[in-house]
Amino acid sequence: MAGIGKSTEEWIRLVLDVSFGDLPKEVVTHTIDYIIDHIGNVISGCNSSVGQALIKFAKDEGGNPEATILGTGMRTSCTMAAMVNAKMGNTHDNDDVFLTRMHIGTIPFCAALSAAERVHASGKDVILATVLGYDICARCGLAVPLVEITPEKEVIYPAVVGYSFNVFGAAVSAAKLVGLNREQMRNALSLAAYFAPLPLAGLWRRRAPHNVCKYADLGWITKVGVTAALLAQNDYPGDEAILDADDFWKACGVSSFKHSVFLEDLGRKWHITESSIKPYPCCRQFNSSIDMLTKIMKQNTLLPDDIDSIKIKVPPLLLNPEYIWNKVQRWDSVEPKDYTSSEFSFPYNMACAAFGIPPGPEWHTSERMHDPQLVEFGKKIVLEKNPVSTETAEFMLGYQGPPGAFRKRFPVTIEVRVGERVFVESSDYARGDSWDPHYRLTHEEIKEKFRVNVSGFLSPHRTETVLNRIEKIEDVKDITEITGLL
């Protein structure tokens, strides 16, 4: 363990000292793309059943009208807006993924946005707060092991899995904007830890995907993180040095928190540039298969009816085998029951892509889920677990990088059979994986995803006005200049 309080104190020092001018240009550019993407993701969730329930809840609760629920024109309290926006932004599972490790997603931005409206902060302030919030989530994720290797070279998967520590991201984003001092920042981090939900991703992976809270409720995580910052602003006390508290990490199911990884290149490397902005509204683990199927169909001028079968081979060791086999046995529904299960159905999402349905909210409508041609196409898809190869086993046993980056590489192979011909494609990555320039989405692709996501809410003219304003967010003096358009 690092010296007492070292991780906590070094982090707080960074948050208090860093300014917008300290961010490299490429970090600012990527963060603007990230903001464009997440505003679109939030608005796309407005008409979902969860979005409607949350909006009604916010109306019933009322609150000081200081922040905007995007896409609705409704204003409510800072904490309520943060919760509703963050959850709606994860509703269709189209928010970013960090190194295929976890969803940080909407948490830091939605926390920053609501706090910024509360204090009428600038666009630069929002960018900086978002970068900081994302960075602490990413650093915690990297410092937490995904697997344990015993002295006997056995691979042990943790019984408790989750990323409730993402509350730190919401707390930090809000804390930076409302201007907490050093002691208040310590309190905010500690309160966020105590307010954090249980790490229940392990529970999620053992069940069919019908629970709208999914692997973690990003809305609640964001709300309690912002709440922690606002309480700390009022000098509500908490413990000190929470990031260095072994008992906290053990409560999260973490056997050992790697403080050296958490602190590595602090203030010099900003992990938001490794956020994977997804092109598809479904589980990231499907994305490379969708990419490869559409590539095969395009290169060989195939129509959906031409295809006889599709075999997808997923890696057995880069995910918990229990999780993978749940996905094979329970998460392969060809006719999803609801929009949550539709996000985690390999056959269904492959069918949507094969039929050229624009990736967005339409993938999760009841009409699409029960479309006979999509259901029939889904029956052609078979999932298999790749045999354990020597190469994969050796990789696991010899891995020396950051514990949480273990799953950065996710090799998948698909075989598409058309009569006697079999087309085979393999890939370790998917479009949107920002750590590889070859796979990173372009600015124009991100804008087009935004247009699809907001098409049911904003007119084409308003859409382009909003995009133009966000692209120039650095020049915005008061963030309500943008939220007022939404």
RANORJO-V702926 format. One record per pair of residues at least 24 apart in sequence whose C-alpha atoms are under 8 Angstrom apart, sorted by sequence separation. I is the first residue (numbers start at 1). J is the second residue. If there is no record, write none. Layout:
# RANORJO-V702926
i->(I:I)
j->(J:J)
This chain:
# RANORJO-V702926
i->(86:109:168:197:351:46:85:86:108:140:167:168:196:339:46:58:108:167:338:339:348:351:43:83:107:339:342:348:351:42:43:82:137:165:196:338:350:42:55:82:137:167:195:196:54:104:136:137:195:347:348:39:82:137:165:338:347:82:136:137:164:192:337:347:51:81:104:136:164:192:195:336:347:104:135:164:335:336:347:79:133:134:164:335:51:78:133:136:162:163:192:51:78:132:133:162:191:192:50:133:161:162:163:78:102:133:160:161:162:189:51:78:98:101:132:133:160:161:162:188:189:334:335:50:132:160:161:187:188:191:334:46:160:188:334:42:45:48:129:130:159:188:42:44:45:129:185:188:334:42:43:44:45:129:187:334:42:43:45:68:191:41:42:45:67:129:185:191:41:42:44:66:67:129:184:187:190:191:40:41:68:180:184:187:190:193:39:67:187:188:190:304:38:41:66:67:126:170:171:174:175:184:187:190:303:304:66:125:164:170:174:178:180:186:187:190:41:162:163:170:171:172:180:184:186:187:189:199:41:162:167:170:171:175:186:198:199:166:167:170:171:174:175:178:186:193:328:121:169:170:171:174:186:328:38:164:167:168:171:172:293:297:37:112:116:119:167:171:107:111:115:119:290:294:110:111:282:283:286:290:294:102:108:112:116:282:283:289:293:104:107:108:111:112:115:116:281:282:107:111:115:286:290:109:108:112:38:282:38:312:314:316:310:311:312:313:314:315:316:38:309:310:311:312:313:314:315:316:317:308:309:310:311:312:313:314:316:304:309:311:313:35:317:317:281:280:281:317:279:280:281:281:164:318:319:163:318:360:162:359:161:160:161:318:360:361:160:359:360:159:160:358:32:158:315:31:158:315:314:315:314:28:31:313:314:31:312:313:312:313:312:311:312:20:310:311:20:23:310:311:310:20:309:310:20:308:309:19:145:307:308:309:144:145:307:308:107:111:115:145:307:308:106:107:110:111:144:145:306:307:144:107:108:111:143:144:107:111:143:143:206:15:205:206:143:205:208:142:143:207:142:206:91:205:293:139:140:208:209:292:139:207:208:289:293:139:288:289:285:289:296:90:210:212:211:296:87:210:87:88:209:210:86:87:139:209:86:87:138:208:292:85:138:292:83:84:135:209:292:83:86:135:82:83:134:135:83:134:83:131:288:291:82:83:288:291:82:131:261:288:288:80:287:288:79:82:287:79:79:79:279:278:279:278:277:278:276:277:15:276:277:275:276:274:275:276:16:274:275:15:273:274:50:273:279:157:277:276:277:16:16:279:13:12:279:12:12:99:98:99:100:98:99:8:97:98:96:97:96:97:96:97:95:96:95:94:100:94:100:94:95:94:97:93:94:92:93:94:92:93:9:8:7:8:5:6:8:5:7:8:4:5:7:5:6:5:4:37:31:155:2:30:31:155:1:27:30:34:153:27:27:26:92:92:149:18:91:93:92:7:14:10:14:7:11:1:7:147:1:2:145:146:1:2:145:146:143:144:145:142:143:144:146:142:143:142:141:142:92:92:101:101:99:101:100:101:99:100:99:100:44:45:44:99:124:123:124:123:124:122:123:124:123:126:122:123:122:123:121:122:123:121:122:120:121:120:120:117:117:116:117:113:71:37:40:41:44:33:36:37:40:43:44:36:39:40:43:73:37:41:33:37:40:70:73:36:40:43:72:68:71:70:36:36:35:36:32:32:32)
j->(110:133:192:221:375:71:110:111:133:165:192:193:221:364:72:84:134:193:364:365:374:377:70:110:134:366:369:375:378:70:71:110:165:193:224:366:378:71:84:111:166:196:224:225:84:134:166:167:225:377:378:70:113:168:196:369:378:114:168:169:196:224:369:379:84:114:137:169:197:225:228:369:380:138:169:198:369:370:381:114:168:169:199:370:87:114:169:172:198:199:228:88:115:169:170:199:228:229:88:171:199:200:201:117:141:172:199:200:201:228:91:118:138:141:172:173:200:201:202:228:229:374:375:91:173:201:202:228:229:232:375:88:202:230:376:85:88:91:172:173:202:231:86:88:89:173:229:232:378:87:88:89:90:174:232:379:88:89:91:114:237:88:89:92:114:176:232:238:89:90:92:114:115:177:232:235:238:239:89:90:117:229:233:236:239:242:89:117:237:238:240:354:89:92:117:118:177:221:222:225:226:235:238:241:354:355:118:177:216:222:226:230:232:238:239:242:94:215:216:223:224:225:233:237:239:240:242:252:95:216:221:224:225:229:240:252:253:221:222:225:226:229:230:233:241:248:383:177:225:226:227:230:242:384:95:221:224:225:228:229:350:354:95:170:174:177:225:229:166:170:174:178:349:353:170:171:342:343:346:350:354:163:169:173:177:343:344:350:354:166:169:170:173:174:177:178:343:344:170:174:178:349:353:173:173:177:105:349:106:381:383:385:380:381:382:383:384:385:386:109:380:381:382:383:384:385:386:387:388:380:381:382:383:384:385:386:388:377:382:384:386:109:392:393:359:359:360:396:359:360:361:363:252:406:407:252:407:449:252:449:252:252:253:410:452:453:253:452:453:253:254:452:127:253:410:127:254:411:411:412:412:127:130:412:413:131:412:413:413:414:414:414:415:124:414:415:125:128:415:416:416:127:416:417:128:416:417:128:254:416:417:418:254:255:417:418:218:222:226:256:418:419:218:219:222:223:256:257:418:419:257:221:222:225:257:258:222:226:258:259:322:132:322:323:261:323:326:261:262:326:262:326:212:326:414:261:262:330:331:414:262:330:331:412:416:263:412:413:410:414:423:218:338:340:340:425:217:340:218:219:340:341:218:219:271:341:219:220:271:341:425:219:272:426:218:219:270:344:427:219:222:271:219:220:271:272:221:272:222:270:427:430:222:223:428:431:223:272:402:429:430:223:430:431:223:226:431:224:226:227:431:431:432:432:432:433:432:433:172:433:434:433:434:433:434:435:176:434:435:176:434:435:212:435:441:320:440:440:441:181:182:446:182:182:449:185:186:274:274:275:276:275:276:186:275:276:275:276:276:277:277:278:277:278:278:278:284:279:285:280:281:281:284:281:282:281:282:283:282:283:241:241:241:242:240:241:243:241:243:244:241:242:244:243:244:244:244:277:272:396:244:272:273:397:244:270:273:277:397:272:273:273:339:340:397:267:340:343:343:259:266:263:267:262:266:257:263:403:258:259:402:403:259:260:403:404:402:403:404:402:403:404:406:403:404:404:404:405:361:364:404:405:405:407:407:408:407:408:408:410:360:361:361:433:473:473:474:474:475:474:475:476:476:479:476:477:477:478:477:478:479:478:479:478:479:479:480:478:479:479:480:479:457:446:449:450:453:443:446:447:450:453:454:447:450:451:454:484:449:453:446:450:453:483:486:450:454:457:486:483:486:486:467:470:470:471:470:471:473)
